[in-house]
């Protein structure tokens, strides 16, 4: 880990004592104070001398290390014993290796793994000491921002380092939209004319500050917030500023400003004249020719001139018009005479209705064998409206369009509805599905072999194939063979089986088959996925029931509880109903699959519907 440079301010008071060499009795001693600078051997420490009195404290100016806050000048440096030998003492401590983790989310526990200190001695030597929890004064881990972790050594010396605690609130990204003041859309490539410049309206769906500036075609010439008016290629740019609720985002639209030009009327021609008649049921084609380079669309209208049929040519009897809509561009405009943009025509009904022709691919009385896949094709006159359905042997049990497969007598029916061309009619053929002579053993296959091992988190699928006509159900079981998981595919580590239970019917005997497989435990703990059905800031009305759903990765151990707006009042698992700001919290506990983690969403219960819907974060 990187060490911070430490500035050590050390002042040593040296006591000089003199004694008479000839006198056997004690004589009075004299002393004087002197200021000296001690230079530690660590290259990361810069010394500076200062004069202090015998009762002043010595402390480091470094943010991350200090000497004892209450040590005197004589005790913070080496002293001399009565025998003249220097006594080595501690002068200060500093951070040696920073811990592996310095970034935290609110509520996480402090982790000092890897943390050591360097103990500096008066003789210039150092000793590295691993930091234990009893040496640490931990800060509050429930407040966002930077805070200090203090290390104490021998009760007299302190050092500290800084950690960063982040909020787990996910900031939303604002949406930026552009329109013109006349209500039309404003998109990339829009052209504005110098004689008819429109105001560009910027809308942001969030309460954020934002900046608007224009750039020229080179993308580098910043024109500031003043909208350009000269011909050229420009872009309007919007940048939202990050706040407590929203992240920063940018958006732009590039557009042209052009001088007006003389536009031509588009020429339009049709392959029919007004009043052209077509016969119902007979195909017809109307060709439209428009000036090359013109933008246009073709659509049909009914006789009232208002019912827009889109681009689909009508087929029913009536009066219609084929229309051309010219979309103005740099070269062409629509003809001033709107009679040039349409032609009306008529579809005439046939005078006599006919009976529709109905045919089947099999004759009545055809026999099919149970389990045999069969198909009966139906052909009906073009233009007829009809439906196809099956009936059972009594002729009354309508099976709809579900093709029967069980032994019995059936009919396939065609019912033609009356329209402008055809009379109503009905036709059918009957057929028989014969039962099997003796019951068979249904064939069941799986796409996976027993004993297959799957990695945890691997997406897998097991395909089942069962003999046609067999009645069966399938389900998963856990390793004990008794825990029925239904059709919920397991994803947690363990041993499982996929089972097929064939039921006895007219063709097949009953049987049960399965394959077993193993989902191995993960090599390292995963991060559980937590989904909460509401967004931060969701508002519910007081007195109105509400529901919040929580989904957590399969196999995770977790609990859900509510808290009040102070973040500390735990309401347990009971959803609050009184007005106020609350949070729903999900706490995932560590197990053999997932690491511990948490998530929450805050929401508000309004006192009444008229209350402001302004977002308020819990304090």
N, C-alpha and C positions, 0 to 999 in steps of 0.2 A: 504493500500500500504506500501511496505517496505521503511523505511527511511534510507538515507545514513548517515553514521557517519560524523559528522562535527567537524572540529578542529577550535576553536575560539581563535584567538590571540587578547587579549585585554590589553591595557595599559591605566592605569588611572593616571593622574597627580593630586595630591591632594594639594590643596592650603591651607596652614596653616597661619592664620592671628592672630596676637596678639595685644591687646589694653591695654593701661594703665588704671587700675581700679580707679586711684585717680585723673586723669587729666580730666578736663571738655572739654578741647580743643582736637582737633585731633592730633594724633601723627603719625609719619611715621611708616608704616607697613613693616614688613620683611617677606619674604616667602622663602621657599625652596622646591625643587622638590623631590618627592619620587616615586619609582616604586612599584606597587602593582599588584597582580594577582586576578582577579575576576573569580570565579568558577560558571558558570551557573548551574541551577538545572537539566537541561536535561542530562540524562545519555549518550546521543549520542554525547555530546560536550566535547572535551578534551581541557583544557585551557593551555596556555603557556604565560609567562610574557616576556615583552621586554620593553626597555626604548626608548621612542620617545620624540621628542621635541614638543613644543606647536603647531607647524604648520605642523606636519606630519599627514598622513592619516592613518586610521585604517581599515584593510580589513581582511576578513576570508581567510584562506588557503584552505578551502573546495572548491571543484569543484562546489558544488550545493548551497552554501550560502555565503553571505558576508555582512559586515556592510557597511555604507555609504563610498563611495570612496573619498569623500572630507571632512569628519568630522574630527574635531580636537580631540586631546586627552581629552580635558576637556568636549567636547560635546558628546562624545561617551560613557560616563559612567554617573552615578548619580552624581549630584552636591548638594551642600548645600545652602539653601536660607539664607537670612540675619537673619531670625528668628531661624535658626538652623535645619529646617525641610528638610529631603532628598527629592529632586525632582526626580521622576521616569521618565526615558527616555528610548527610544529604543536603544538597543545595536546591533542587527543584525536580519536578517530574514533567514529562511531556508525552504526547501520543506517539507510540512506536508504529504499530500497524493499525489502521482503521478497520472497523468491523466489515464483514462481507456485505451487510445490509445497512443502508442509510436512507432509503426511500420507503415510506410506509403509507398504507391507507389508514384512515381513521378507525380506531378500535383494535388495530393489530398490536400484538405483544412485542416488547423490545427484544431484539436479538443481538447479542454481543459476540457472536461467533467470530473468531479471528482477531479480536481486540487485544492489544497489548500496550503497555506504557514503558517508557525509558526512564529509569531512575538515575539522575545525575548526582555525582559525588564531588566533594571539595577537592579531591586530587585529580579531577578531570576524567575519571572513569565513568562508565555507564553500565547499567544492568537492565535487561529486558525482562519484564514481569507480565505474565498473562493476567488479564483482568477477569475477576469473578463477579457474580451478581452482588455479593455482599459489599463490594467496593464501589457500587454504582448507585447514584441517586437518579432514579428514572423520572422523566417528566411525564405530564399528562399526555396520553396517546389519543385523546378524544377531541383535540382542537387542531384545526387546519393551520398549516404554516410551518415556518422553521422554528425549532426549539433546540435547547442544548441538553446533552447528557453529561453529567458531572461524575468524574472518577475521583475518589478519595483514597489516599495512601498514607497509612500510619497516622490517620486523623489530622495531620498537619499540612499535607500537601494535596493540591487539587489540580486537575486538568480537565478539559472538556472538549467535546466535538459536537458538531451540528447535524441534526437529522431533519428531513423534510416530510411532513405529514400532509397527505393529499386527501381531498374529499372524494368520495366514491360517486358523487352525483355526475351523471353523464349530461354534458351540455348539448342542447339541441342546435341544429344548423338552420339558420334562417333561410327562407325561400325568397328569391328576388325575381320579380316579374316586370316586364316592360309593356306599355301600351302607348298609343297615341291619344291625344286629347279628344279626337273625334270618336273614340271607342274602338278603333280598329287595332288589330294585333300589330306588334312591332317586333320583327324577327330579323335574323341575319340576312343581309342582302336587300332590305327595304330601300326603296328610292324615294327621296323627298325632292320636291321642286323648289327652286329658289323663290318663285313667286307664290308659293303656297306652302310655306314651312309650317309643319305641325309641331306642337310641344310634346316632348317625350315625357310620359308619366312613369315614375319609378315607384313600385310598391314593395314593401318589405313586411312579411307576415309575423313580425316580432317587434317587441319594444327594445330596440337597439339603436345606437348611434351609427351613422354610416356616412361615407364620403362619396361624392360624385365628381368625376373628372372626365374630360374628353381627350382623346388622342387622335393624331393624324394618321394617314395611311401607313407611314413607316413604323407605327407602333411605339415610337420613342418620343415623338414631339408631343409633350404634355401641354394641352391648351387650358388646363385648369377647369373651373366649374362653368365657364361661359360657353354656351352652345354655339358651335360654328354656324356660319351663314353662307360662306363661299362654296362654290362647287368643289367637290373632292370626295375622297373616301375617308370616313371617320369611324370612331368607336366611342360609345358611351360606356363608362366603366363605373362599377359600384363595388365598394369594399365596406362590409359591415365590421364593426369593432366588437371584440370579445368583451362580454361582461359576465356576471355571476351565473347567468342562466343560458347564455348562447355563445357558441364558438364563432370565430371569425370566418367569413366566406367572401368570395368575390364572384362577380358575373359581369358579362359585357355583351353588347350587341353591336355588330358593325353594319354600316349603312352608307348609302350614297346620297350626296346632294348634287343634283344636276340642274342645269338651266333648262327651261321649257323648250320643247321642240314642236314643230308642226307635224301632227300625227295624221295618218291617213285613215279613211273609213275602210274597214275590212269588207271585201267582196264575198258574198255568200250565194251559192247556187244549190238547188235541190233537183233530184232526179224525177220529182213528181210536181204536178200543178195542184193548186187548190181545188178541192172537190173530188180528187181521185178516190175511186172505190175499190176495195178489196173484199173478197169473199171469205167468210169465216172458215177456218180450217185449212185454207190454202196459204202456203208460205208467201211472204212478200218481203221486198227489200227496198229501203229508201236510202239513196246515196246523198251525202252532203259534201260539198267542196267549199273550202275557206281559203282566203289568201295565205300564201306561204309566209310563215313567220308570225302569223296571228295566233294568240292563245284563245282557246274556246272549249266549250263543252256542249254536248247534244243531250237533250232530254225530251220526254213526251209529256203532254198534258191531256186531260180529259176535256169534254166539250164545254165544261164551265170555265175553262181557261185557268182554273186555280188548283185543281187537283193534279199535283206533280207526281208523275209515275216514274221519275228517274230515267235511267238509260234503257230500261226494259221495254221493248216494243210490245204494245197491247195486242191481244188476240181475240178478245170478246167483242161482240157487235157494239157499235157506238160511233160517236164522232170524236176525233182526236186531232192533235196537232204535234208535229215534230218541230222542235225549237232549237235555235242555236244561240247560246249566250257567249258574246265576245268579252273576254277578260282583257281590259286595257293594259297595254304594255308600252314600251318606248316608241313603238312604230305605229300601232293600230288602235283605233277606237271602234265602238259599235256604230253601225249605220244610223244616221239621224232619223231615217224613216224605218220605224220598227216593223213595218210590213215585210221588209226584206229579210227578217230574221226567223220566219216561220212559214209552214205550209200546213193546211188542215186537210184531213182525209177521213174516209168513212170505212168501217168494217161492217159488211152487210151479212146478216144471218141467212142460212139456207132456209128455203121455204118449207121443206118437209124434214121432220126428224126421222132418224133411222134407228134400227136395232143394232146395237154394238155387236161385233163379232168377238166371241170368247172361245178360246181353245186351251186344252190342257195337254201336258206332255205324257200322261198316262191315261188309260181307259178305265172306266168304272169296273170294279171287281178285281183290280190288281192286288196281289199278295206280296207283302214284304215280310222278311224274317226278323224277329225280335233281335235288337242289337245292330241290325243293318242300318247304315246311314243312307237315307233315301232323299231324293229331291223331286218335287213336282213343279214344273215350270208353267206359268200362266201367261197368255198373250191376249191383249184386249185392243180393240180399235183405237187408233191414234185420236186424241181429243176427248176420249171418254173419261168421265170421273168415276172411279170405282174403288172398292176396298176388298181385301182378301182376308178370309178368316176360316178357322177349322171348327168343325162340330163333331161331337161324339155320336155313337151309333143310334142314339135315340133321336137325333136330329134337332134337339132342343138345347143340349148342353153346349154353349158357345165357348170355345177355348181361345177365342181371339186369334192372334197371330203366333201363338205358341205351338210349334209343330209337335204333335204327340209322338211318344216313343214307346209307350207301354203296349202290351198286346191288347187288341180290340179292333172294332170296326169304326171307321172315321170317314169324314167327307171334307174336301177342300172346296170352299165356296167363293164365288165372285159375285158381288152385288154392284151393278152399274146404276149410278144416280142420273136422273133426268137433267139434261142441260140443253143448250141451244141446238146441239147437233143430234143427240141421241135420246131415245126413250129409256126409261128405267127398265132393268131386266135383272135376272139372276140365273146363274148356272153353277153346277157342281159335278164332281166325280167322287164316288165312294171307293174306299180301299180298305184292306185288312192288314193288320200287323199280327202275324202268327206267333204264339208263344214258343219258347225253346223246348225241345223234347225232354231234356233233363238238366237239372241245375248244375252250373259250372262253378269252378273255383276262380273267382275274379283275379285278374293279374294286376298287381300293384308294384310300381317301381318308383324309386327316389333318385334324385339327381346327386345325392350325397351318400357316401358309404359310411357304415357304422365305424366309430372310432376316430372320425375326422377331428382334428384339432384346429380351432379358429383363434386368431389373435384377438384380444380384447379391442373393441372399437371397430373391427372389420365388418363392413356391411356384407351380409350374406343373404342368399335366397335358396330355398330348397323346393324344387319342382316335384310335384306329385302327378303321376299318371295312373289312372284307374280304368279298367275295362269299360267300354261304352255300355250304358244301360244299367250300370251298378249304382245302388244307393249307398252312400257312404258319408261319413263325417271325419274330419281330421282335427287334431289338437296337439299342443305341446304339453309335455310333462317334465317335472324336475327330476333330479337323479334318484330320488326315493321311489319313483315310479307311481306315486300316489298323488302328488301335488299337481293337479290339473291346471295348466295355465291358459286353457282355452286356445284361441287363435292369436294370442299376444306373443309375438316373436321375442324370445328372451335375448337380452344383451349383456346382462351381468355375468361375471365369471362363474363357472359351474358346469355340471354335467347335465345334459338334457336329452330328450327324445322327441321326435315328431312321429305321431301315431296316426294310423288310418284304420277306422273301424267300418268294415263293409257289412251292411245289413242284408239279411236274407230277403230276396224277392222272387219273382217268377222265374228268373234266369240264373241268379247267382246265390251261392251259399254264404253264410255269415263267416267272417274271418277278421282277425286283428293282426296287423303288421306294424313294425316300427324300425327306425334307425336311430342310434344314439350318437351323440357328438359332444365335444368339450369346447367351451369358451375359456381360454387360458387367462389367468390374472395378468394385468398389465405389468410391464417391467418397471415402470415408475408411476407414481400417483398422477392422476389426471385432474384437470380443472373442470368441475361440474358446470354444466350449462343451466342457468337459472332464468326462467321466463316468467315475467309478471304481466298480467293482462292490461294494466293501465300504464300511462305515461306519468312522469312527474308533473304535478300541477293539475291533475284531473280534479274536477269539481263535481260533487254530488249535492243534491238538494236535501235539506233536513226533512225527515219524515218519509222520504222515499227510499224503499229498499234498494240496496246496491250489492253487486257481486264482484269480487276480485278473485281471479283464478291464478294459481301458481303451478308451474311445471318445472320439475327438476330432473336432471339426467337419471335414467334408470339405474338403480343400484345405489343411489346416494342416500345417506342418512341425514335427515334435515328436520328442522323445526321452523314453524311460522308463528310469529307473534307481532302484536301491534304496539306502537309507542305513541305517546302524545308529542306535541310540538316541541317540548323542551328536549326531546331525544333521550331522556332518562326515565320518564314515567312509563314503565312496562305494563301494558294492559293485558298481557297474556294472549291467549288465542281468541278472545272475544272481540269481534269487530265492533268498533265504536259507532254510536248512533247520534251523539250530541254534536252540535255545531263546534267547529274547531279545525285545527290542522293536525294531521296524523301521518304516520308512516306504517306501511306493512313491511316487515323485515323477514328475510329468509336466511337462516344460518345453517350452512352445510358443515357437518362434522366429519373429521378425517376417518376413513376406513381403508380397507384394502384396495380400493379403486380410486378414491378421490381425496384431494387435499381439502383442508378446511377453507371455507370461503364464505362470503356473505354478499347480500344485495338488498336493496330496498327501493321503494317508490313512495314518495310523499304525496298526499292528496288533501283536499279540503271538503268539509261538509258545510255548505252555506246555510245561514239561518233561514233565508228565504230566497226565492227565485230572483227577486229584484236586486239582491246584493251584487256588488261589482264582481266580475270574474277575473280580476287582476291576480296574477300569479304571486304567491307569497311563499318563500322558502321558510321552513322551520328554523328557528334560531337555535 
